[in-house]
Amino acid sequence: MADLARIVAEIAGRMAHAKPRGTVADYIPELAKVSADHFGIAVIAADGTEHVAGDADTAFSIQSVSKLFALVEALSRGGDRVWDRVGREPSGSAFNSIVQLEAEGGRPRNPFINAGAIAVTDLIAQGTREGIGDILRLIRGLAGDDSIAVDGAVAYSEAATGFRNAALGNYMKAFGTIDGPVASTLDVYFHQCAIAMSCRQLARAGRFLAHGGVDPRSGRSVVSPERARRLNALMLTCGHYDASGEFAFQVGLPAKSGVGGGILAIAPGRASIAVWSPGLSPQGNSLLGTAALEELAQAMGWNVFNPDI
């Protein structure tokens, strides 16, 4: 078997000096302050062994990676009724595009683009600003870490500059896709995106998706095996916005990215993986994080199109 600890260390060593490093998101002022020099990786194997390197214990804003956990929370409440308001198809458009909403009657293509995530968050918010507590409790429980919290400065920065998200929310409200007050839903959405976690914490929180929906730390069933499979399928097809096909081609693992530079990836039955590098590709995905995951997947043979996984 490949030496996972050595592979992780070697990847981190290469990524520490790799060029180019991408462009840090600057449309959210607080994110623009983060150096592109960071790189962290955490891999938690099926047996619970943790392999970390680089800035694996430095907290960062998980941004759209939070959409995965919000979707889990919404599904736990409303079941498959979630799909009445949001689809399951790749968008082919930028993560914050409004074009498809107009053409498709205000129903977002999937829960991982901004419009879809806002619609999902509305199910959790239920007209109040309290929904962020439920999302936080879910993430803290999965990671086994009550110290995980919202970065208030990032949340404020998101709200102060989130005009496009406000437009998406109000547009969906006009179509009846959003039930509650748009301001309350957006408040929860901005706060969930501002949750700060390290690679190690994020990899721990994602382990249930590598184990058929069961949290191996507690033995608790988080979602059914069928729902875990479907969440992984959505991550593979929609988790990287309009670069999801390219990511599946390069890496071949279910994954969800965020413009804070984090990516949570799942090797079913093998590992939960989190990488972080703030420099982004033009589509808004971590440039070096993607490269690191491609190297890891190739070295370990972790690819959902590999018959051995």
C-alpha positions as CSV (number, residue, x, y, z in Angstrom):
1,M,0.0,0.0,0.0
2,A,1.2,3.5,-0.8
3,D,2.8,5.5,2.0
4,L,0.0,8.0,2.6
5,A,2.0,10.0,5.2
6,R,4.9,10.4,2.8
7,I,2.7,11.3,-0.1
8,V,0.8,14.0,1.9
9,A,4.1,15.5,3.1
10,E,5.6,15.5,-0.4
11,I,2.5,17.2,-1.9
12,A,2.6,19.9,0.7
13,G,6.3,20.5,0.1
14,R,5.7,21.0,-3.6
15,M,2.6,23.2,-3.1
16,A,4.5,25.4,-0.7
17,H,6.6,26.8,-3.6
18,A,4.3,26.1,-6.6
19,K,3.6,28.9,-9.2
20,P,1.2,30.3,-10.2
21,R,-0.9,30.3,-7.1
22,G,-4.1,31.8,-8.4
23,T,-5.9,35.0,-7.4
24,V,-7.4,35.5,-3.9
25,A,-11.1,36.5,-3.9
26,D,-11.2,40.3,-3.7
27,Y,-14.9,41.0,-4.0
28,I,-15.3,40.1,-0.3
29,P,-12.9,42.6,1.4
30,E,-12.0,40.3,4.3
31,L,-11.0,37.5,2.0
32,A,-8.8,39.8,0.0
33,K,-6.6,40.2,3.1
34,V,-5.6,36.5,3.1
35,S,-2.2,35.6,1.6
36,A,-2.1,33.3,-1.3
37,D,1.1,31.8,0.2
38,H,-1.0,29.5,2.4
39,F,-1.4,25.8,1.7
40,G,-2.8,23.1,4.0
41,I,-3.9,19.5,3.6
42,A,-5.5,17.0,5.9
43,V,-6.3,13.4,5.0
44,I,-8.2,11.2,7.4
45,A,-8.0,7.5,6.3
46,A,-10.8,5.0,6.8
47,D,-9.2,3.7,10.0
48,G,-9.2,7.3,11.5
49,T,-5.5,7.9,11.0
50,E,-4.9,11.6,10.3
51,H,-2.2,12.8,8.0
52,V,-1.7,16.6,7.9
53,A,0.8,19.0,6.4
54,G,1.4,22.7,5.8
55,D,-1.2,25.0,7.2
56,A,-3.6,22.2,8.1
57,D,-4.5,23.7,11.5
58,T,-5.0,27.3,10.3
59,A,-8.7,28.3,10.2
60,F,-10.1,29.8,7.0
61,S,-13.5,30.9,5.8
62,I,-15.1,27.8,4.3
63,Q,-17.5,29.8,2.2
64,S,-19.4,27.6,-0.2
65,V,-18.2,24.4,1.4
66,S,-20.9,25.3,4.0
67,K,-23.5,24.7,1.3
68,L,-23.0,20.9,1.7
69,F,-23.7,21.0,5.4
70,A,-26.7,23.3,5.0
71,L,-28.1,20.9,2.4
72,V,-27.6,18.0,4.9
73,E,-29.5,20.0,7.6
74,A,-32.3,21.0,5.1
75,L,-32.7,17.3,4.0
76,S,-32.9,16.2,7.6
77,R,-35.8,18.5,8.1
78,G,-37.7,18.4,4.8
79,G,-36.5,15.2,3.1
80,D,-36.9,15.1,-0.6
81,R,-39.2,18.1,-0.6
82,V,-36.0,20.1,-0.8
83,W,-35.9,19.1,-4.5
84,D,-39.2,20.8,-5.1
85,R,-37.4,24.1,-5.0
86,V,-33.9,23.3,-6.2
87,G,-32.7,21.1,-9.0
88,R,-29.8,18.6,-9.3
89,E,-28.2,19.6,-12.6
90,P,-24.8,21.2,-13.3
91,S,-25.3,24.9,-14.0
92,G,-22.6,25.5,-16.7
93,S,-22.7,29.1,-15.4
94,A,-20.8,31.1,-12.9
95,F,-21.7,30.4,-9.2
96,N,-23.4,33.8,-8.8
97,S,-25.2,34.0,-12.1
98,I,-28.8,35.2,-12.4
99,V,-29.3,34.2,-16.0
100,Q,-30.7,30.7,-15.5
101,L,-33.1,31.9,-12.8
102,E,-34.9,34.1,-15.3
103,A,-35.0,31.4,-18.0
104,E,-36.1,28.6,-15.7
105,G,-38.8,30.2,-13.6
106,G,-36.8,31.1,-10.5
107,R,-35.8,27.5,-9.7
108,P,-32.0,27.1,-9.2
109,R,-30.2,24.4,-11.1
110,N,-28.6,22.9,-8.0
111,P,-28.0,23.5,-4.3
112,F,-24.3,24.4,-4.7
113,I,-24.6,27.6,-6.8
114,N,-25.4,30.7,-4.8
115,A,-29.1,30.8,-5.8
116,G,-29.6,27.2,-4.9
117,A,-27.8,27.5,-1.6
118,I,-29.9,30.6,-0.7
119,A,-33.0,28.6,-1.5
120,V,-31.8,25.8,0.7
121,T,-30.9,28.1,3.5
122,D,-34.4,29.6,3.4
123,L,-35.7,26.2,4.4
124,I,-33.5,26.3,7.5
125,A,-34.0,29.9,8.4
126,Q,-37.8,29.6,8.3
127,G,-38.2,33.4,8.5
128,T,-35.7,34.0,11.4
129,R,-32.0,34.5,11.8
130,E,-31.6,31.5,14.1
131,G,-30.8,28.9,11.4
132,I,-27.1,29.5,11.6
133,G,-27.1,27.9,15.1
134,D,-28.5,24.7,13.6
135,I,-25.9,24.6,10.8
136,L,-23.1,25.3,13.4
137,R,-24.3,22.5,15.7
138,L,-24.3,20.1,12.8
139,I,-20.7,21.0,11.8
140,R,-19.4,21.0,15.4
141,G,-21.0,17.6,16.0
142,L,-19.5,16.1,12.9
143,A,-16.1,17.5,13.6
144,G,-16.2,16.8,17.3
145,D,-15.1,20.4,18.0
146,D,-17.3,23.0,19.7
147,S,-14.7,25.7,19.1
148,I,-15.7,26.0,15.4
149,A,-17.4,29.4,15.0
150,V,-18.5,32.1,12.6
151,D,-15.8,34.7,11.7
152,G,-17.8,37.9,12.4
153,A,-15.6,40.2,10.3
154,V,-16.1,38.0,7.3
155,A,-19.9,37.8,7.8
156,Y,-20.0,41.6,8.1
157,S,-17.9,41.9,4.9
158,E,-20.2,39.5,3.1
159,A,-23.3,41.4,4.1
160,A,-21.8,44.8,3.2
161,T,-20.9,43.7,-0.3
162,G,-23.4,41.0,-1.1
163,F,-25.5,42.9,-3.6
164,R,-25.6,40.1,-6.2
165,N,-26.7,37.6,-3.6
166,A,-29.4,40.0,-2.5
167,A,-30.5,40.3,-6.1
168,L,-30.7,36.5,-6.4
169,G,-32.7,36.2,-3.2
170,N,-35.2,38.9,-4.2
171,Y,-35.6,37.5,-7.7
172,M,-36.4,34.1,-6.3
173,K,-38.8,35.7,-3.8
174,A,-40.7,37.1,-6.8
175,F,-41.1,33.5,-8.1
176,G,-42.1,32.0,-4.7
177,T,-38.9,30.0,-4.4
178,I,-38.0,31.9,-1.2
179,D,-40.7,31.7,1.6
180,G,-39.3,33.8,4.4
181,P,-38.1,37.4,4.5
182,V,-35.1,37.7,2.1
183,A,-33.1,39.7,4.7
184,S,-33.4,37.0,7.3
185,T,-32.5,34.2,4.8
186,L,-29.5,36.2,3.5
187,D,-28.3,36.9,7.1
188,V,-28.1,33.2,7.8
189,Y,-26.5,32.5,4.4
190,F,-23.8,35.1,4.9
191,H,-23.0,33.8,8.4
192,Q,-22.9,30.1,7.3
193,C,-20.4,31.1,4.5
194,A,-18.3,32.9,7.2
195,I,-17.8,29.7,9.3
196,A,-14.1,29.3,9.9
197,M,-12.5,25.9,10.0
198,S,-9.1,24.3,9.5
199,C,-8.3,21.5,7.0
200,R,-8.2,19.1,9.9
201,Q,-11.6,20.1,11.2
202,L,-13.1,20.1,7.8
203,A,-11.8,16.6,6.9
204,R,-13.2,15.3,10.2
205,A,-16.6,16.9,9.5
206,G,-16.8,15.2,6.1
207,R,-16.0,11.7,7.2
208,F,-19.6,10.5,7.2
209,L,-19.7,10.8,3.4
210,A,-16.7,8.4,3.1
211,H,-18.5,5.9,5.3
212,G,-22.0,5.5,3.8
213,G,-23.5,8.3,5.9
214,V,-22.2,7.1,9.3
215,D,-20.0,9.2,11.5
216,P,-17.3,6.7,12.3
217,R,-16.2,8.7,15.4
218,S,-19.6,8.3,17.1
219,G,-21.2,5.5,15.2
220,R,-24.2,7.8,14.5
221,S,-26.0,7.6,11.2
222,V,-26.0,11.2,9.9
223,V,-27.7,10.3,6.6
224,S,-28.9,7.1,5.0
225,P,-26.4,5.2,2.7
226,E,-28.6,6.2,-0.3
227,R,-28.5,9.9,0.7
228,A,-24.8,9.7,1.2
229,R,-24.4,8.3,-2.3
230,R,-26.5,11.0,-3.7
231,L,-24.7,13.8,-1.9
232,N,-21.4,12.5,-3.2
233,A,-23.0,12.4,-6.7
234,L,-24.0,16.0,-6.4
235,M,-20.5,17.0,-5.2
236,L,-19.0,15.3,-8.2
237,T,-21.3,16.8,-10.8
238,C,-22.0,20.3,-9.2
239,G,-19.4,20.9,-6.5
240,H,-17.0,23.1,-8.6
241,Y,-19.6,25.3,-10.4
242,D,-18.9,25.6,-14.1
243,A,-15.6,23.7,-13.7
244,S,-17.2,20.6,-12.2
245,G,-16.6,18.6,-15.3
246,E,-13.0,19.6,-15.5
247,F,-12.5,18.7,-11.8
248,A,-14.1,15.3,-12.3
249,F,-11.8,14.8,-15.3
250,Q,-8.7,15.8,-13.4
251,V,-9.4,14.4,-9.9
252,G,-12.3,12.0,-10.2
253,L,-13.6,12.5,-6.6
254,P,-16.7,14.0,-5.1
255,A,-15.7,17.4,-3.8
256,K,-17.1,20.8,-2.8
257,S,-15.1,24.0,-3.1
258,G,-15.4,27.5,-1.7
259,V,-14.0,30.9,-2.7
260,G,-12.1,31.0,0.6
261,G,-9.8,28.5,-1.1
262,G,-11.0,25.3,0.7
263,I,-12.0,22.1,-0.9
264,L,-13.6,19.1,0.9
265,A,-13.1,15.9,-1.1
266,I,-14.3,12.4,-0.5
267,A,-12.7,9.1,-1.5
268,P,-15.7,6.7,-0.7
269,G,-14.6,4.0,1.7
270,R,-11.1,5.4,1.8
271,A,-10.7,8.9,3.1
272,S,-12.0,12.3,3.8
273,I,-9.7,15.0,2.5
274,A,-9.5,18.8,3.0
275,V,-7.2,21.2,1.2
276,W,-6.8,24.9,1.5
277,S,-5.0,27.4,-0.7
278,P,-6.6,30.8,-1.1
279,G,-5.5,31.5,-4.7
280,L,-8.4,30.7,-7.0
281,S,-8.9,29.8,-10.7
282,P,-11.1,32.0,-12.9
283,Q,-14.1,29.8,-11.9
284,G,-13.5,30.4,-8.2
285,N,-11.9,27.1,-7.2
286,S,-8.6,26.7,-5.3
287,L,-5.9,26.4,-8.0
288,L,-3.3,24.6,-5.8
289,G,-5.9,22.7,-3.9
290,T,-7.1,21.2,-7.1
291,A,-3.6,20.4,-8.2
292,A,-2.9,18.8,-4.8
293,L,-6.0,16.6,-5.0
294,E,-5.1,15.5,-8.5
295,E,-1.7,14.4,-7.3
296,L,-3.1,12.6,-4.2
297,A,-5.8,10.8,-6.2
298,Q,-3.3,9.6,-8.7
299,A,-0.8,8.5,-6.1
300,M,-3.3,6.6,-4.1
301,G,-5.5,5.3,-6.9
302,W,-8.5,7.2,-5.4
303,N,-10.9,7.8,-8.2
304,V,-14.6,6.9,-8.3
305,F,-14.0,5.7,-11.8
306,N,-11.4,3.2,-10.5
307,P,-13.1,-0.2,-10.1
308,D,-11.1,-0.8,-6.9
309,I,-12.6,2.1,-4.9
